[in-house]
Amino acid sequence: MEILAHYRPYESESTQLISSARALHASARSNALELLKKTKKASLRYKKIIYQQTRKKAYWEGRQAGLEAAQAESLKLHKRFEEILEDTKKDCINLACKVAKEIIQKELDTQTSWISKQVASLMDAMPHSKTLSILVTRSHAEKIKRELEQKLPMLKISVEESDEVMPGNALVRTAAGSIELNWESHFRLLQEKLQNQ
């Protein structure tokens, strides 16, 4: 007991130190828990702000990327539409020209006035020619001769039949030279002009 008695005077001091340490530990723990709560709240607030900012930024970046992609697709579709429109225009012109060619050919099979008008305008351009020789298809020879004699009574007109000349076409021979009247050539020029517009 002597040993215990020897340490007893310090017992109250140790008890105080232990009490102080416990109080300090409790205070530190309380402060740490309070700091942890505050940090957690700040962290959640910061997380919410970052989430909203990131979401907003992602929305605008995604929106911009979507707009750019939509614009690129729109331009691509517009270009394709113009190509299709141009192809359709060419197809329509070709179809209309085929139909017109068939109609003109049928008209020229029965009507000879086109050849008569063309020959009359040629003779107006060459007033010095007094004789005229024309090669036409067999079925049009008589009718063209009558029409030209009425339109050009001052000329000596010779109308010859030829199986090589297609209906609606003619070969005109004058002292100045030969001229082929070919409605298909005129038609082809018109068709090319329409297609190049």
C-alpha positions in Angstrom: 0.0 0.0 0.0 2.8 2.2 0.4 3.3 2.2 -3.3 -0.3 3.2 -3.9 0.0 5.9 -1.3 3.0 7.1 -3.1 1.0 7.7 -6.4 -2.2 8.9 -4.9 -1.3 12.5 -4.6 -1.1 12.6 -8.5 -4.4 10.8 -8.9 -6.5 13.9 -8.9 -4.3 15.5 -11.5 -4.5 12.4 -13.8 -8.2 12.3 -13.4 -8.4 15.9 -14.4 -6.2 15.3 -17.4 -8.3 12.3 -18.4 -11.4 14.3 -17.9 -10.0 17.1 -19.9 -8.9 14.7 -22.6 -12.3 13.2 -22.7 -14.0 16.6 -22.9 -11.5 17.7 -25.6 -12.2 14.4 -27.5 -16.0 15.0 -27.2 -15.6 18.6 -28.3 -13.4 17.6 -31.2 -15.8 14.8 -32.2 -18.7 17.2 -32.0 -16.8 19.8 -34.1 -15.8 17.1 -36.6 -19.4 15.9 -36.9 -20.6 19.5 -37.3 -17.9 20.2 -39.9 -18.8 16.9 -41.6 -22.5 18.0 -41.7 -21.6 21.4 -43.1 -19.2 19.9 -45.6 -21.9 17.4 -46.7 -24.5 20.2 -47.1 -22.0 22.3 -49.1 -21.0 19.3 -51.1 -24.6 18.5 -51.9 -25.3 22.2 -52.8 -22.2 22.2 -55.0 -23.1 18.9 -56.6 -26.6 20.3 -57.4 -25.1 23.5 -58.9 -22.6 21.5 -60.9 -25.3 19.1 -62.1 -27.5 22.0 -63.2 -24.7 23.8 -64.9 -23.5 20.6 -66.6 -27.0 19.8 -67.6 -27.6 23.2 -69.0 -24.3 23.2 -70.8 -25.0 19.7 -72.2 -28.4 20.8 -73.3 -27.1 23.8 -75.2 -24.2 21.9 -76.6 -26.5 19.0 -77.6 -29.0 21.5 -79.0 -26.3 23.3 -81.0 -25.0 19.9 -82.3 -28.5 18.9 -83.2 -29.1 22.2 -85.0 -25.9 21.8 -86.9 -26.7 18.2 -87.8 -30.3 19.2 -88.8 -28.9 22.1 -90.9 -26.4 19.8 -92.7 -29.1 17.2 -93.3 -31.5 20.0 -94.5 -28.8 21.2 -97.0 -28.2 17.7 -98.2 -31.9 17.1 -98.7 -32.3 20.4 -100.4 -29.5 19.6 -102.8 -31.0 16.2 -103.5 -34.4 17.8 -104.0 -32.9 20.2 -106.6 -31.2 17.3 -108.4 -34.5 15.4 -108.5 -36.3 18.5 -109.6 -33.8 19.0 -112.4 -34.0 15.4 -113.5 -37.8 15.6 -113.4 -37.7 18.8 -115.5 -35.5 17.1 -118.1 -37.7 14.0 -118.1 -40.8 16.2 -118.6 -39.2 18.2 -121.4 -38.1 14.9 -123.1 -41.6 13.5 -122.7 -43.3 16.7 -123.9 -40.9 16.8 -126.9 -41.6 13.2 -127.8 -45.3 13.8 -127.7 -44.9 17.1 -129.7 -42.7 15.3 -132.2 -45.3 12.6 -132.7 -48.1 15.2 -133.1 -46.0 17.3 -135.5 -45.1 14.2 -137.6 -48.8 13.2 -137.9 -49.7 16.8 -138.9 -46.9 17.0 -141.4 -48.1 13.6 -142.9 -51.3 15.3 -143.9 -50.5 19.0 -144.0 -48.0 20.5 -146.5 -48.3 24.2 -145.5 -45.1 24.2 -143.5 -43.0 23.3 -146.5 -44.7 25.9 -148.7 -44.1 28.6 -146.0 -40.5 27.6 -145.7 -39.9 27.6 -149.5 -41.7 31.0 -149.8 -39.5 32.6 -147.1 -36.4 31.1 -148.8 -37.4 32.7 -152.1 -38.0 36.0 -150.4 -34.4 35.8 -149.1 -33.1 35.0 -152.7 -35.0 37.3 -155.0 -32.6 36.7 -157.9 -33.6 33.0 -158.3 -36.2 32.4 -161.0 -36.3 28.6 -161.1 -36.9 26.3 -158.3 -36.7 22.5 -158.0 -38.0 20.8 -154.9 -37.7 17.1 -153.8 -40.6 16.0 -151.5 -42.2 12.8 -150.5 -44.5 11.2 -153.1 -47.7 11.8 -151.1 -47.1 15.6 -150.9 -45.8 16.4 -154.3 -49.1 17.5 -156.0 -50.4 19.5 -153.0 -47.1 21.3 -152.5 -46.9 22.2 -156.2 -50.3 23.8 -156.1 -49.6 25.7 -152.9 -46.2 27.0 -154.3 -47.7 28.0 -157.6 -50.3 30.1 -155.7 -47.7 31.7 -153.4 -44.9 32.2 -155.9 -46.6 32.6 -159.3 -43.5 34.4 -160.8 -41.2 31.4 -160.3 -40.8 28.3 -162.5 -41.4 25.5 -160.0 -40.5 21.9 -160.5 -41.7 19.5 -157.8 -40.1 16.0 -157.8 -41.0 13.0 -155.9 -38.4 11.1 -153.8 -38.8 8.2 -151.4 -35.6 9.3 -149.6 -37.3 12.5 -148.4 -39.4 12.0 -145.2 -42.9 13.6 -144.9 -42.6 17.2 -143.7 -39.1 17.6 -145.2 -37.9 18.8 -148.5 -34.8 19.5 -150.5 -34.9 22.8 -152.4 -32.5 23.4 -155.3 -32.0 26.9 -156.7 -29.3 28.4 -158.9 -27.6 29.5 -155.6 -27.4 25.9 -154.3 -29.4 23.3 -152.4 -31.1 23.8 -149.0 -32.5 21.0 -146.9 -35.8 21.8 -145.1 -35.9 19.4 -142.2 -38.4 20.1 -139.4 -36.7 17.7 -137.1 -33.5 19.8 -137.2 -35.5 22.8 -136.1 -37.3 20.7 -133.5 -33.9 19.3 -132.1 -32.6 22.9 -131.7 -35.8 23.9 -129.9 -35.5 20.8 -127.7 -31.8 21.5 -126.8 -32.7 25.1 -126.0 -35.5 24.0 -123.7 -33.2 21.4 -122.0 -30.5 24.0 -121.4 -32.7 26.5 -119.7 
